[in-house]
């Protein structure tokens, strides 16, 4: 699959599929895609996650593991249907708390009011994933069910308990005063604190009650503690930010040693009337990912070194060092 084809699939973001397949596919419980059923498609070493939607302009036909995607009635790309382990292929990627007391306008999680998994449940899921022999990494994420401190406490406890599996561990939570050091000491290998946007004005509107500069301060400390190439941050494209803001934001994060993950924004149905999100075009995604690649190269950062969470998965984004030619 060419980078242009993957960019087009990400830009569309949805696919219509035959119904028997629906039993085999995933419903994420965290982040902007939460609550929607999705599947993984792989072609030529590149992977895409597509949300299942009968109104999609893309239609997938699956025969065993072979999958062909049609656009406007013509074959667009062929490859294979990939099974997830937990949330994505090859990883046990677990959301501890599927609810959130914050109210970021791009995110459906606070509206879904999901459940909070117990310590034993999380361990049980991970053990089952390990038993398949396919688990290459464990990733832990969470909404904020009560306070960020409590989520960090729970994450630390889980990381300590899963070190025995001897695979890389990544954690993405809301940062607190000592979360970075505690997670590192517990045994986490990689960490993600999300800026969501680098446009300060938009940040104040969409993440009210939170402070972008505090997140940046934690990211800075995370690079000191976890090291370069081990610290990431999701950066949504489509909240109304300008191209210049994105370029500047990529520069700011990379200069700190943080690898930004450019995530195509999704308009959650639960947020209609609260925010307008415009899904970026394939051309925009390719252009921004090329800027990201050049900037990372200038700072000696590699997006293909990551072993946990979204950069090795690549389902939702163009990884600048894996997906571009
Ligand atoms: S890229 Fe990240 S959010 Fe998307 S499916 Fe993979 S792990 Fe999940």
Boltz pocket constraint, residues with backbone or C-beta under 6 A from the ligand:
constraints:
  - pocket:
      binder: B
      contacts: [[A, 31], [A, 49], [A, 87], [A, 88], [A, 93], [A, 309], [A, 310], [A, 311], [A, 313], [A, 314], [A, 315], [A, 316], [A, 317]]
      max_distance: 6.0
